[in-house]
């Protein structure tokens, strides 16, 4: 099997797994857990195939997830933040740690603000200003945990799964 075929197969399987995990966002009180879980397979696809393939995998998972997931809030969260595993690799190449951290935080904060604005446009209930601030702070805390988790997924992919699945 050629290298491109392996990449395509891996990305298709990771997109399908992301959609299945995104469907867990339809469970009660899991509108935010499902999209976070759906990002984990995208980290493996981006790690193996690169940012371009990772963004394509995210786009495929977002479109299919939007068609299948009954919870609009889970779809909105994934559509606005699901790209992060693909752009995490280039951001990790920034040498200065504080610049890298600020860059990642800026990308995530922009995605959270986009969720807020699109939610208003789509007719989701709007929160009070104090609640928006609290949600933004909680979103930033989730980001730091998510970034560490994505780093561990990428490390696990490089150390064991890559070899087991025949990627050299």
NUDO-194498 format. One record per residue: y, x, z negated of N, C-alpha, C in turn; residue in three letters; residue number from 1. Coordinates in steps of 0.1 Angstrom, whole numbers. Atoms other than C-alpha are relative to their C-alpha. Layout:
N
<node n_north="Y" n_east="X" n_up="Z" ca_north="Y" ca_east="X" ca_up="Z" c_north="Y" c_east="X" c_up="Z" rest="ALA" nr="NUM"/>
...
//
This chain:
168
<node n_north="-12" n_east="8" n_up="0" ca_north="0" ca_east="0" ca_up="0" c_north="12" c_east="9" c_up="0" rest="UNK" nr="1"/>
<node n_north="-12" n_east="-8" n_up="-1" ca_north="34" ca_east="13" ca_up="9" c_north="9" c_east="-1" c_up="-12" rest="UNK" nr="2"/>
<node n_north="-9" n_east="0" n_up="11" ca_north="62" ca_east="21" ca_up="-15" c_north="9" c_east="-13" c_up="0" rest="UNK" nr="3"/>
<node n_north="-8" n_east="12" n_up="-1" ca_north="84" ca_east="-8" ca_up="-2" c_north="-8" c_east="-12" c_up="-4" rest="UNK" nr="4"/>
<node n_north="9" n_east="11" n_up="3" ca_north="55" ca_east="-32" ca_up="-5" c_north="-2" c_east="-1" c_up="-15" rest="UNK" nr="5"/>
<node n_north="1" n_east="0" n_up="15" ca_north="49" ca_east="-22" ca_up="-41" c_north="12" c_east="-5" c_up="-7" rest="UNK" nr="6"/>
<node n_north="-12" n_east="4" n_up="6" ca_north="85" ca_east="-26" ca_up="-50" c_north="2" c_east="-15" c_up="2" rest="UNK" nr="7"/>
<node n_north="-1" n_east="14" n_up="-3" ca_north="86" ca_east="-60" ca_up="-33" c_north="-9" c_east="-9" c_up="-9" rest="UNK" nr="8"/>
<node n_north="9" n_east="7" n_up="8" ca_north="55" ca_east="-72" ca_up="-51" c_north="4" c_east="0" c_up="-15" rest="UNK" nr="9"/>
<node n_north="-4" n_east="-1" n_up="14" ca_north="67" ca_east="-59" ca_up="-85" c_north="12" c_east="-9" c_up="-2" rest="UNK" nr="10"/>
<node n_north="-12" n_east="8" n_up="2" ca_north="101" ca_east="-76" ca_up="-81" c_north="-3" c_east="-15" c_up="1" rest="UNK" nr="11"/>
<node n_north="4" n_east="14" n_up="-1" ca_north="85" ca_east="-109" ca_up="-70" c_north="-7" c_east="-4" c_up="-12" rest="UNK" nr="12"/>
<node n_north="7" n_east="4" n_up="13" ca_north="62" ca_east="-109" ca_up="-100" c_north="9" c_east="0" c_up="-12" rest="UNK" nr="13"/>
<node n_north="-10" n_east="0" n_up="12" ca_north="90" ca_east="-100" ca_up="-124" c_north="9" c_east="-12" c_up="1" rest="UNK" nr="14"/>
<node n_north="-9" n_east="12" n_up="-2" ca_north="112" ca_east="-128" ca_up="-109" c_north="-8" c_east="-12" c_up="-4" rest="UNK" nr="15"/>
<node n_north="8" n_east="12" n_up="4" ca_north="83" ca_east="-153" ca_up="-114" c_north="-1" c_east="0" c_up="-15" rest="UNK" nr="16"/>
<node n_north="1" n_east="-1" n_up="14" ca_north="78" ca_east="-141" ca_up="-149" c_north="13" c_east="-4" c_up="-7" rest="UNK" nr="17"/>
<node n_north="-13" n_east="3" n_up="6" ca_north="115" ca_east="-144" ca_up="-156" c_north="3" c_east="-15" c_up="1" rest="UNK" nr="18"/>
<node n_north="-2" n_east="14" n_up="-2" ca_north="115" ca_east="-180" ca_up="-143" c_north="-8" c_east="-7" c_up="-11" rest="UNK" nr="19"/>
<node n_north="8" n_east="6" n_up="10" ca_north="86" ca_east="-189" ca_up="-166" c_north="6" c_east="2" c_up="-14" rest="UNK" nr="20"/>
<node n_north="-6" n_east="-2" n_up="13" ca_north="104" ca_east="-173" ca_up="-196" c_north="13" c_east="-8" c_up="-1" rest="UNK" nr="21"/>
<node n_north="-12" n_east="8" n_up="0" ca_north="136" ca_east="-191" ca_up="-186" c_north="-3" c_east="-15" c_up="-3" rest="UNK" nr="22"/>
<node n_north="4" n_east="14" n_up="3" ca_north="117" ca_east="-224" ca_up="-188" c_north="-1" c_east="-3" c_up="-15" rest="UNK" nr="23"/>
<node n_north="1" n_east="2" n_up="14" ca_north="113" ca_east="-218" ca_up="-225" c_north="14" c_east="-4" c_up="-6" rest="UNK" nr="24"/>
<node n_north="-14" n_east="4" n_up="4" ca_north="151" ca_east="-224" ca_up="-227" c_north="1" c_east="-15" c_up="-1" rest="UNK" nr="25"/>
<node n_north="0" n_east="15" n_up="0" ca_north="143" ca_east="-261" ca_up="-222" c_north="-5" c_east="-5" c_up="-14" rest="UNK" nr="26"/>
<node n_north="5" n_east="4" n_up="13" ca_north="127" ca_east="-262" ca_up="-257" c_north="12" c_east="-3" c_up="-9" rest="UNK" nr="27"/>
<node n_north="-11" n_east="2" n_up="10" ca_north="148" ca_east="-276" ca_up="-285" c_north="5" c_east="12" c_up="-7" rest="UNK" nr="28"/>
<node n_north="-6" n_east="-12" n_up="6" ca_north="172" ca_east="-250" ca_up="-299" c_north="-3" c_east="13" c_up="6" rest="UNK" nr="29"/>
<node n_north="3" n_east="-12" n_up="-6" ca_north="161" ca_east="-224" ca_up="-275" c_north="8" c_east="3" c_up="13" rest="UNK" nr="30"/>
<node n_north="-8" n_east="-2" n_up="-12" ca_north="188" ca_east="-226" ca_up="-249" c_north="5" c_east="14" c_up="2" rest="UNK" nr="31"/>
<node n_north="-5" n_east="-13" n_up="-1" ca_north="199" ca_east="-191" ca_up="-256" c_north="-11" c_east="10" c_up="-1" rest="UNK" nr="32"/>
<node n_north="12" n_east="-9" n_up="1" ca_north="165" ca_east="-175" ca_up="-264" c_north="-7" c_east="1" c_up="13" rest="UNK" nr="33"/>
<node n_north="7" n_east="-1" n_up="-13" ca_north="150" ca_east="-184" ca_up="-230" c_north="6" c_east="10" c_up="9" rest="UNK" nr="34"/>
<node n_north="-6" n_east="-9" n_up="-9" ca_north="176" ca_east="-166" ca_up="-210" c_north="-1" c_east="15" c_up="-4" rest="UNK" nr="35"/>
<node n_north="1" n_east="-14" n_up="5" ca_north="174" ca_east="-135" ca_up="-232" c_north="-14" c_east="5" c_up="3" rest="UNK" nr="36"/>
<node n_north="14" n_east="-3" n_up="-3" ca_north="136" ca_east="-135" ca_up="-228" c_north="-2" c_east="3" c_up="15" rest="UNK" nr="37"/>
<node n_north="2" n_east="-1" n_up="-14" ca_north="139" ca_east="-139" ca_up="-191" c_north="6" c_east="13" c_up="6" rest="UNK" nr="38"/>
<node n_north="-5" n_east="-13" n_up="-4" ca_north="159" ca_east="-107" ca_up="-189" c_north="-9" c_east="12" c_up="-1" rest="UNK" nr="39"/>
<node n_north="9" n_east="-11" n_up="2" ca_north="131" ca_east="-85" ca_up="-201" c_north="-8" c_east="4" c_up="12" rest="UNK" nr="40"/>
<node n_north="7" n_east="-5" n_up="-12" ca_north="110" ca_east="-85" ca_up="-169" c_north="9" c_east="6" c_up="10" rest="UNK" nr="41"/>
<node n_north="-9" n_east="-6" n_up="-9" ca_north="141" ca_east="-78" ca_up="-150" c_north="3" c_east="15" c_up="-3" rest="UNK" nr="42"/>
<node n_north="-2" n_east="-14" n_up="4" ca_north="145" ca_east="-46" ca_up="-169" c_north="-11" c_east="9" c_up="6" rest="UNK" nr="43"/>
<node n_north="11" n_east="-8" n_up="-6" ca_north="111" ca_east="-33" ca_up="-157" c_north="3" c_east="1" c_up="16" rest="UNK" nr="44"/>
<node n_north="-2" n_east="0" n_up="-14" ca_north="120" ca_east="-43" ca_up="-121" c_north="12" c_east="10" c_up="4" rest="UNK" nr="45"/>
<node n_north="-12" n_east="-9" n_up="-2" ca_north="154" ca_east="-25" ca_up="-123" c_north="-4" c_east="14" c_up="-2" rest="UNK" nr="46"/>
<node n_north="4" n_east="-13" n_up="4" ca_north="138" ca_east="5" ca_up="-139" c_north="-8" c_east="7" c_up="11" rest="UNK" nr="47"/>
<node n_north="9" n_east="-5" n_up="-11" ca_north="112" ca_east="9" ca_up="-111" c_north="7" c_east="1" c_up="13" rest="UNK" nr="48"/>
<node n_north="-4" n_east="2" n_up="-14" ca_north="130" ca_east="-3" ca_up="-80" c_north="15" c_east="4" c_up="1" rest="UNK" nr="49"/>
<node n_north="-14" n_east="-4" n_up="-1" ca_north="167" ca_east="5" ca_up="-88" c_north="9" c_east="-12" c_up="-1" rest="UNK" nr="50"/>
<node n_north="-10" n_east="10" n_up="2" ca_north="199" ca_east="-15" ca_up="-91" c_north="0" c_east="-11" c_up="11" rest="UNK" nr="51"/>
<node n_north="0" n_east="10" n_up="-11" ca_north="198" ca_east="-32" ca_up="-57" c_north="-11" c_east="-9" c_up="-1" rest="UNK" nr="52"/>
<node n_north="12" n_east="9" n_up="2" ca_north="163" ca_east="-45" ca_up="-61" c_north="1" c_east="-8" c_up="-12" rest="UNK" nr="53"/>
<node n_north="-1" n_east="7" n_up="13" ca_north="170" ca_east="-54" ca_up="-97" c_north="10" c_east="-12" c_up="2" rest="UNK" nr="54"/>
<node n_north="-9" n_east="11" n_up="-2" ca_north="200" ca_east="-75" ca_up="-86" c_north="-6" c_east="-11" c_up="9" rest="UNK" nr="55"/>
<node n_north="7" n_east="10" n_up="-8" ca_north="179" ca_east="-92" ca_up="-59" c_north="-10" c_east="-8" c_up="-8" rest="UNK" nr="56"/>
<node n_north="10" n_east="7" n_up="8" ca_north="152" ca_east="-100" ca_up="-84" c_north="7" c_east="-10" c_up="-9" rest="UNK" nr="57"/>
<node n_north="-8" n_east="9" n_up="8" ca_north="178" ca_east="-115" ca_up="-107" c_north="5" c_east="-12" c_up="8" rest="UNK" nr="58"/>
<node n_north="-5" n_east="11" n_up="-8" ca_north="193" ca_east="-136" ca_up="-79" c_north="-12" c_east="-9" c_up="3" rest="UNK" nr="59"/>
<node n_north="12" n_east="9" n_up="-3" ca_north="158" ca_east="-149" ca_up="-69" c_north="-4" c_east="-8" c_up="-13" rest="UNK" nr="60"/>
<node n_north="4" n_east="7" n_up="13" ca_north="150" ca_east="-157" ca_up="-106" c_north="11" c_east="-11" c_up="-4" rest="UNK" nr="61"/>
<node n_north="-11" n_east="10" n_up="4" ca_north="184" ca_east="-174" ca_up="-111" c_north="0" c_east="-12" c_up="9" rest="UNK" nr="62"/>
<node n_north="0" n_east="11" n_up="-9" ca_north="181" ca_east="-196" ca_up="-80" c_north="-12" c_east="-9" c_up="-3" rest="UNK" nr="63"/>
<node n_north="12" n_east="8" n_up="2" ca_north="145" ca_east="-207" ca_up="-87" c_north="1" c_east="-6" c_up="-14" rest="UNK" nr="64"/>
<node n_north="-2" n_east="6" n_up="13" ca_north="153" ca_east="-211" ca_up="-124" c_north="9" c_east="-11" c_up="-1" rest="UNK" nr="65"/>
<node n_north="-10" n_east="11" n_up="0" ca_north="183" ca_east="-233" ca_up="-117" c_north="-7" c_east="-12" c_up="6" rest="UNK" nr="66"/>
<node n_north="7" n_east="12" n_up="-6" ca_north="160" ca_east="-255" ca_up="-96" c_north="-10" c_east="-6" c_up="-9" rest="UNK" nr="67"/>
<node n_north="11" n_east="5" n_up="9" ca_north="133" ca_east="-258" ca_up="-122" c_north="3" c_east="-3" c_up="-14" rest="UNK" nr="68"/>
<node n_north="-3" n_east="2" n_up="14" ca_north="149" ca_east="-256" ca_up="-156" c_north="8" c_east="-12" c_up="-3" rest="UNK" nr="69"/>
<node n_north="-7" n_east="12" n_up="3" ca_north="160" ca_east="-289" ca_up="-170" c_north="12" c_east="2" c_up="-9" rest="UNK" nr="70"/>
<node n_north="-11" n_east="-2" n_up="9" ca_north="184" ca_east="-274" ca_up="-195" c_north="12" c_east="7" c_up="7" rest="UNK" nr="71"/>
<node n_north="-11" n_east="-6" n_up="-8" ca_north="218" ca_east="-267" ca_up="-178" c_north="6" c_east="12" c_up="-8" rest="UNK" nr="72"/>
<node n_north="-6" n_east="-11" n_up="7" ca_north="231" ca_east="-245" ca_up="-206" c_north="-9" c_east="13" c_up="1" rest="UNK" nr="73"/>
<node n_north="8" n_east="-12" n_up="-1" ca_north="201" ca_east="-221" ca_up="-204" c_north="1" c_east="6" c_up="14" rest="UNK" nr="74"/>
<node n_north="-3" n_east="-5" n_up="-14" ca_north="206" ca_east="-219" ca_up="-166" c_north="13" c_east="7" c_up="1" rest="UNK" nr="75"/>
<node n_north="-14" n_east="-6" n_up="-1" ca_north="243" ca_east="-211" ca_up="-171" c_north="0" c_east="13" c_up="-7" rest="UNK" nr="76"/>
<node n_north="0" n_east="-13" n_up="7" ca_north="236" ca_east="-184" ca_up="-197" c_north="-7" c_east="10" c_up="8" rest="UNK" nr="77"/>
<node n_north="7" n_east="-9" n_up="-8" ca_north="210" ca_east="-168" ca_up="-175" c_north="8" c_east="4" c_up="13" rest="UNK" nr="78"/>
<node n_north="-8" n_east="-3" n_up="-13" ca_north="232" ca_east="-171" ca_up="-143" c_north="11" c_east="10" c_up="-3" rest="UNK" nr="79"/>
<node n_north="-12" n_east="-8" n_up="3" ca_north="261" ca_east="-154" ca_up="-161" c_north="-4" c_east="14" c_up="-6" rest="UNK" nr="80"/>
<node n_north="3" n_east="-12" n_up="7" ca_north="243" ca_east="-127" ca_up="-181" c_north="-13" c_east="7" c_up="6" rest="UNK" nr="81"/>
<node n_north="13" n_east="-6" n_up="-4" ca_north="209" ca_east="-121" ca_up="-163" c_north="1" c_east="12" c_up="9" rest="UNK" nr="82"/>
<node n_north="-1" n_east="-12" n_up="-8" ca_north="223" ca_east="-94" ca_up="-141" c_north="1" c_east="13" c_up="-8" rest="UNK" nr="83"/>
<node n_north="-2" n_east="-11" n_up="8" ca_north="228" ca_east="-71" ca_up="-170" c_north="-11" c_east="11" c_up="0" rest="UNK" nr="84"/>
<node n_north="10" n_east="-11" n_up="-1" ca_north="194" ca_east="-53" ca_up="-169" c_north="1" c_east="8" c_up="13" rest="UNK" nr="85"/>
<node n_north="-1" n_east="-8" n_up="-12" ca_north="201" ca_east="-43" ca_up="-133" c_north="12" c_east="10" c_up="0" rest="UNK" nr="86"/>
<node n_north="-11" n_east="-9" n_up="0" ca_north="235" ca_east="-28" ca_up="-140" c_north="0" c_east="9" c_up="-12" rest="UNK" nr="87"/>
<node n_north="2" n_east="-9" n_up="12" ca_north="224" ca_east="-12" ca_up="-173" c_north="-3" c_east="14" c_up="4" rest="UNK" nr="88"/>
<node n_north="4" n_east="-14" n_up="-4" ca_north="209" ca_east="18" ca_up="-155" c_north="12" c_east="8" c_up="4" rest="UNK" nr="89"/>
<node n_north="-12" n_east="-8" n_up="-3" ca_north="242" ca_east="29" ca_up="-138" c_north="9" c_east="2" c_up="-11" rest="UNK" nr="90"/>
<node n_north="-9" n_east="-2" n_up="12" ca_north="261" ca_east="23" ca_up="-170" c_north="-5" c_east="10" c_up="-9" rest="UNK" nr="91"/>
<node n_north="6" n_east="-10" n_up="9" ca_north="236" ca_east="45" ca_up="-189" c_north="3" c_east="14" c_up="5" rest="UNK" nr="92"/>
<node n_north="-2" n_east="-13" n_up="-6" ca_north="245" ca_east="74" ca_up="-166" c_north="14" c_east="6" c_up="-4" rest="UNK" nr="93"/>
<node n_north="-13" n_east="-5" n_up="5" ca_north="280" ca_east="76" ca_up="-181" c_north="-2" c_east="10" c_up="-12" rest="UNK" nr="94"/>
<node n_north="4" n_east="-10" n_up="9" ca_north="280" ca_east="108" ca_up="-201" c_north="6" c_east="-2" c_up="-14" rest="UNK" nr="95"/>
<node n_north="-6" n_east="2" n_up="13" ca_north="305" ca_east="100" ca_up="-229" c_north="-6" c_east="-13" c_up="-6" rest="UNK" nr="96"/>
<node n_north="6" n_east="12" n_up="7" ca_north="288" ca_east="77" ca_up="-254" c_north="9" c_east="-11" c_up="-2" rest="UNK" nr="97"/>
<node n_north="-10" n_east="10" n_up="3" ca_north="319" ca_east="58" ca_up="-264" c_north="5" c_east="-7" c_up="12" rest="UNK" nr="98"/>
<node n_north="-4" n_east="6" n_up="-13" ca_north="329" ca_east="52" ca_up="-228" c_north="-11" c_east="-9" c_up="5" rest="UNK" nr="99"/>
<node n_north="12" n_east="8" n_up="-4" ca_north="294" ca_east="40" ca_up="-220" c_north="-1" c_east="-13" c_up="-8" rest="UNK" nr="100"/>
<node n_north="1" n_east="11" n_up="8" ca_north="294" ca_east="17" ca_up="-249" c_north="11" c_east="-10" c_up="3" rest="UNK" nr="101"/>
<node n_north="-11" n_east="9" n_up="-3" ca_north="328" ca_east="3" ca_up="-241" c_north="-2" c_east="-7" c_up="14" rest="UNK" nr="102"/>
<node n_north="3" n_east="6" n_up="-14" ca_north="318" ca_east="-2" ca_up="-204" c_north="-10" c_east="-11" c_up="-1" rest="UNK" nr="103"/>
<node n_north="10" n_east="10" n_up="2" ca_north="287" ca_east="-21" ca_up="-214" c_north="5" c_east="-12" c_up="-7" rest="UNK" nr="104"/>
<node n_north="-6" n_east="11" n_up="7" ca_north="306" ca_east="-42" ca_up="-239" c_north="10" c_east="-8" c_up="8" rest="UNK" nr="105"/>
<node n_north="-10" n_east="7" n_up="-8" ca_north="333" ca_east="-50" ca_up="-214" c_north="-8" c_east="-9" c_up="11" rest="UNK" nr="106"/>
<node n_north="8" n_east="8" n_up="-10" ca_north="307" ca_east="-62" ca_up="-188" c_north="-6" c_east="-12" c_up="-7" rest="UNK" nr="107"/>
<node n_north="6" n_east="12" n_up="7" ca_north="290" ca_east="-84" ca_up="-214" c_north="10" c_east="-10" c_up="-5" rest="UNK" nr="108"/>
<node n_north="-10" n_east="9" n_up="4" ca_north="322" ca_east="-98" ca_up="-228" c_north="6" c_east="-8" c_up="12" rest="UNK" nr="109"/>
<node n_north="-4" n_east="7" n_up="-12" ca_north="333" ca_east="-107" ca_up="-192" c_north="-10" c_east="-11" c_up="3" rest="UNK" nr="110"/>
<node n_north="10" n_east="10" n_up="-2" ca_north="300" ca_east="-125" ca_up="-188" c_north="0" c_east="-12" c_up="-10" rest="UNK" nr="111"/>
<node n_north="-1" n_east="10" n_up="10" ca_north="304" ca_east="-144" ca_up="-220" c_north="13" c_east="-9" c_up="3" rest="UNK" nr="112"/>
<node n_north="-12" n_east="8" n_up="-3" ca_north="339" ca_east="-155" ca_up="-210" c_north="-2" c_east="-8" c_up="13" rest="UNK" nr="113"/>
<node n_north="4" n_east="8" n_up="-12" ca_north="325" ca_east="-166" ca_up="-176" c_north="-8" c_east="-12" c_up="-4" rest="UNK" nr="114"/>
<node n_north="8" n_east="11" n_up="4" ca_north="300" ca_east="-187" ca_up="-194" c_north="9" c_east="-11" c_up="-6" rest="UNK" nr="115"/>
<node n_north="-9" n_east="10" n_up="6" ca_north="328" ca_east="-204" ca_up="-214" c_north="7" c_east="-8" c_up="11" rest="UNK" nr="116"/>
<node n_north="-8" n_east="6" n_up="-11" ca_north="349" ca_east="-211" ca_up="-183" c_north="-9" c_east="-9" c_up="9" rest="UNK" nr="117"/>
<node n_north="9" n_east="8" n_up="-8" ca_north="320" ca_east="-223" ca_up="-162" c_north="-6" c_east="-12" c_up="-7" rest="UNK" nr="118"/>
<node n_north="5" n_east="11" n_up="8" ca_north="307" ca_east="-245" ca_up="-190" c_north="10" c_east="-11" c_up="0" rest="UNK" nr="119"/>
<node n_north="-11" n_east="10" n_up="0" ca_north="341" ca_east="-263" ca_up="-191" c_north="0" c_east="-7" c_up="14" rest="UNK" nr="120"/>
<node n_north="0" n_east="6" n_up="-14" ca_north="340" ca_east="-268" ca_up="-153" c_north="-12" c_east="-9" c_up="3" rest="UNK" nr="121"/>
<node n_north="13" n_east="8" n_up="-2" ca_north="304" ca_east="-281" ca_up="-154" c_north="-1" c_east="-12" c_up="-10" rest="UNK" nr="122"/>
<node n_north="0" n_east="12" n_up="8" ca_north="313" ca_east="-306" ca_up="-181" c_north="-7" c_east="1" c_up="-13" rest="UNK" nr="123"/>
<node n_north="7" n_east="-3" n_up="13" ca_north="295" ca_east="-290" ca_up="-211" c_north="11" c_east="-2" c_up="-11" rest="UNK" nr="124"/>
<node n_north="-10" n_east="2" n_up="10" ca_north="312" ca_east="-298" ca_up="-244" c_north="7" c_east="12" c_up="-4" rest="UNK" nr="125"/>
<node n_north="-9" n_east="-12" n_up="3" ca_north="341" ca_east="-275" ca_up="-253" c_north="1" c_east="1" c_up="-15" rest="UNK" nr="126"/>
<node n_north="-1" n_east="-3" n_up="14" ca_north="343" ca_east="-259" ca_up="-287" c_north="15" c_east="2" c_up="-4" rest="UNK" nr="127"/>
<node n_north="-14" n_east="-4" n_up="5" ca_north="374" ca_east="-254" ca_up="-309" c_north="2" c_east="15" c_up="1" rest="UNK" nr="128"/>
<node n_north="-3" n_east="-14" n_up="-2" ca_north="392" ca_east="-221" ca_up="-307" c_north="-7" c_east="9" c_up="-11" rest="UNK" nr="129"/>
<node n_north="6" n_east="-8" n_up="10" ca_north="378" ca_east="-209" ca_up="-340" c_north="-15" c_east="1" c_up="3" rest="UNK" nr="130"/>
<node n_north="14" n_east="0" n_up="-3" ca_north="343" ca_east="-218" ca_up="-329" c_north="-3" c_east="9" c_up="12" rest="UNK" nr="131"/>
<node n_north="1" n_east="-9" n_up="-12" ca_north="348" ca_east="-200" ca_up="-296" c_north="0" c_east="15" c_up="-5" rest="UNK" nr="132"/>
<node n_north="-1" n_east="-14" n_up="5" ca_north="358" ca_east="-168" ca_up="-315" c_north="-13" c_east="4" c_up="-7" rest="UNK" nr="133"/>
<node n_north="13" n_east="-3" n_up="8" ca_north="327" ca_east="-171" ca_up="-338" c_north="-11" c_east="2" c_up="10" rest="UNK" nr="134"/>
<node n_north="11" n_east="-1" n_up="-10" ca_north="304" ca_east="-176" ca_up="-307" c_north="2" c_east="13" c_up="7" rest="UNK" nr="135"/>
<node n_north="-2" n_east="-13" n_up="-7" ca_north="320" ca_east="-146" ca_up="-290" c_north="-5" c_east="12" c_up="-9" rest="UNK" nr="136"/>
<node n_north="5" n_east="-11" n_up="9" ca_north="313" ca_east="-124" ca_up="-321" c_north="-15" c_east="0" c_up="-1" rest="UNK" nr="137"/>
<node n_north="15" n_east="1" n_up="1" ca_north="277" ca_east="-137" ca_up="-323" c_north="-6" c_east="5" c_up="14" rest="UNK" nr="138"/>
<node n_north="5" n_east="-5" n_up="-13" ca_north="273" ca_east="-130" ca_up="-285" c_north="1" c_east="15" c_up="1" rest="UNK" nr="139"/>
<node n_north="-1" n_east="-15" n_up="0" ca_north="285" ca_east="-94" ca_up="-290" c_north="-11" c_east="6" c_up="-9" rest="UNK" nr="140"/>
<node n_north="11" n_east="-5" n_up="9" ca_north="260" ca_east="-90" ca_up="-319" c_north="-13" c_east="-1" c_up="8" rest="UNK" nr="141"/>
<node n_north="13" n_east="2" n_up="-8" ca_north="232" ca_east="-104" ca_up="-296" c_north="0" c_east="11" c_up="10" rest="UNK" nr="142"/>
<node n_north="-1" n_east="-10" n_up="-11" ca_north="244" ca_east="-79" ca_up="-269" c_north="-6" c_east="13" c_up="-6" rest="UNK" nr="143"/>
<node n_north="5" n_east="-13" n_up="5" ca_north="238" ca_east="-49" ca_up="-291" c_north="-15" c_east="0" c_up="-3" rest="UNK" nr="144"/>
<node n_north="15" n_east="1" n_up="1" ca_north="203" ca_east="-61" ca_up="-300" c_north="-7" c_east="0" c_up="13" rest="UNK" nr="145"/>
<node n_north="6" n_east="0" n_up="-13" ca_north="196" ca_east="-69" ca_up="-264" c_north="0" c_east="13" c_up="7" rest="UNK" nr="146"/>
<node n_north="-1" n_east="-13" n_up="-7" ca_north="208" ca_east="-36" ca_up="-251" c_north="-11" c_east="10" c_up="-6" rest="UNK" nr="147"/>
<node n_north="11" n_east="-8" n_up="6" ca_north="184" ca_east="-18" ca_up="-276" c_north="-13" c_east="-4" c_up="5" rest="UNK" nr="148"/>
<node n_north="13" n_east="6" n_up="-4" ca_north="156" ca_east="-41" ca_up="-266" c_north="-3" c_east="4" c_up="15" rest="UNK" nr="149"/>
<node n_north="2" n_east="-3" n_up="-14" ca_north="161" ca_east="-35" ca_up="-229" c_north="-3" c_east="15" c_up="2" rest="UNK" nr="150"/>
<node n_north="3" n_east="-15" n_up="0" ca_north="162" ca_east="3" ca_up="-236" c_north="-15" c_east="2" c_up="-3" rest="UNK" nr="151"/>
<node n_north="14" n_east="-2" n_up="4" ca_north="128" ca_east="0" ca_up="-253" c_north="-10" c_east="-5" c_up="11" rest="UNK" nr="152"/>
<node n_north="8" n_east="5" n_up="-11" ca_north="114" ca_east="-21" ca_up="-224" c_north="-1" c_east="10" c_up="11" rest="UNK" nr="153"/>
<node n_north="0" n_east="-10" n_up="-11" ca_north="125" ca_east="5" ca_up="-199" c_north="-8" c_east="12" c_up="-4" rest="UNK" nr="154"/>
<node n_north="8" n_east="-12" n_up="5" ca_north="110" ca_east="33" ca_up="-221" c_north="-15" c_east="-3" c_up="1" rest="UNK" nr="155"/>
<node n_north="14" n_east="4" n_up="-1" ca_north="77" ca_east="14" ca_up="-224" c_north="-5" c_east="0" c_up="14" rest="UNK" nr="156"/>
<node n_north="4" n_east="0" n_up="-15" ca_north="77" ca_east="9" ca_up="-186" c_north="-3" c_east="14" c_up="4" rest="UNK" nr="157"/>
<node n_north="1" n_east="-14" n_up="-5" ca_north="82" ca_east="46" ca_up="-180" c_north="-12" c_east="7" c_up="-6" rest="UNK" nr="158"/>
<node n_north="11" n_east="-7" n_up="7" ca_north="56" ca_east="58" ca_up="-206" c_north="-14" c_east="-5" c_up="3" rest="UNK" nr="159"/>
<node n_north="14" n_east="4" n_up="-1" ca_north="27" ca_east="35" ca_up="-201" c_north="-2" c_east="-10" c_up="12" rest="UNK" nr="160"/>
<node n_north="3" n_east="10" n_up="-10" ca_north="30" ca_east="5" ca_up="-177" c_north="1" c_east="5" c_up="14" rest="UNK" nr="161"/>
<node n_north="-2" n_east="-5" n_up="-14" ca_north="42" ca_east="24" ca_up="-147" c_north="-13" c_east="6" c_up="5" rest="UNK" nr="162"/>
<node n_north="12" n_east="-6" n_up="-4" ca_north="11" ca_east="45" ca_up="-146" c_north="-12" c_east="-9" c_up="1" rest="UNK" nr="163"/>
<node n_north="11" n_east="10" n_up="0" ca_north="-13" ca_east="16" ca_up="-154" c_north="1" c_east="-9" c_up="12" rest="UNK" nr="164"/>
<node n_north="-1" n_east="8" n_up="-12" ca_north="1" ca_east="-4" ca_up="-125" c_north="0" c_east="7" c_up="13" rest="UNK" nr="165"/>
<node n_north="1" n_east="-8" n_up="-13" ca_north="-2" ca_east="24" ca_up="-100" c_north="13" c_east="5" c_up="6" rest="UNK" nr="166"/>
<node n_north="-13" n_east="-5" n_up="-5" ca_north="35" ca_east="34" ca_up="-97" c_north="1" c_east="15" c_up="-5" rest="UNK" nr="167"/>
<node n_north="0" n_east="-14" n_up="4" ca_north="38" ca_east="72" ca_up="-98" c_north="14" c_east="5" c_up="1" rest="UNK" nr="168"/>
//
